[in-house]
Amino acid sequence: MSSKKKDILTLAVRLIVGGIFITAGWMKVSAMAATLGFFSSLGIPAFLVYIVSYSELIGGILVVLGLWTCAASFILAVIMAFAMWYSRSMGFQGIMAPLAILGGLLSIMASDAGAYAVRLKKGSDQASVASI
């Protein structure tokens, strides 16, 4: 496979997985009262709900942009591991979605951001974007 195809596929995975987390995080943050109620019914403390909600939103944005993708993907992978653990009572059907998303995150961690990502210039506050 050519390098350009790999970079385009890496971008596609980042956009899909990052988009999932942006959507999930935004849904949690924009309806925080309901989110807190649901997570408290699972026995998850409120401070963790805030951490997870904002981590999903911010982590998703970072993954889409290609900034700090390994770190963001690792944090999101930990969240998915806990999601799988909390969904285990539903059997394999309950863990399929978090498991698939975890696979996407591991793929991002293995390939990093790829060529098409925002790049921060060292020693500068400026960012540049690689073009397709």
C-alpha positions, 0 to 999 in steps of 0.5 A, spaced: 500 500 500 502 506 498 504 511 503 499 516 501 493 511 501 496 509 508 495 516 510 488 517 507 486 511 511 489 514 518 485 520 517 479 516 515 480 512 522 481 519 526 475 522 523 471 516 524 473 515 531 474 522 533 467 524 531 464 518 535 468 521 541 466 528 540 459 526 539 458 522 545 462 527 549 458 533 547 451 529 548 454 528 555 456 535 557 450 538 554 445 534 558 450 533 564 444 533 569 441 527 565 448 524 565 450 525 572 443 521 574 445 515 569 452 514 571 450 515 579 445 509 577 451 505 575 455 507 582 460 512 578 462 518 582 460 525 579 467 527 579 469 521 574 463 523 570 465 530 569 472 527 567 470 522 562 465 527 559 470 532 558 475 527 556 471 524 551 469 531 548 476 534 548 480 527 546 475 527 540 477 533 538 485 532 539 484 525 535 480 529 529 486 534 529 491 529 529 494 533 536 497 529 541 494 523 538 497 517 542 496 520 549 489 522 547 487 515 544 490 512 550 486 516 555 480 514 550 482 507 550 482 507 558 475 510 558 473 504 553 476 499 557 472 501 563 465 502 558 466 494 557 467 493 564 461 496 566 457 493 560 459 486 561 453 484 564 449 485 557 454 479 555 458 480 548 452 485 545 454 490 551 461 490 549 461 490 542 461 497 540 466 499 546 471 494 543 470 496 536 472 503 538 478 500 542 480 497 536 480 504 532 484 507 538 489 502 538 490 503 530 491 510 531 496 509 537 500 504 532 500 509 526 500 516 530 497 522 526 499 520 519 501 525 514 494 529 514 494 532 521 495 539 525 502 540 526 505 544 532 512 548 530 517 547 536 518 553 540 512 557 537 505 557 538 503 557 531 500 551 528 500 548 521 496 543 517 498 538 512 494 538 506 492 533 502 
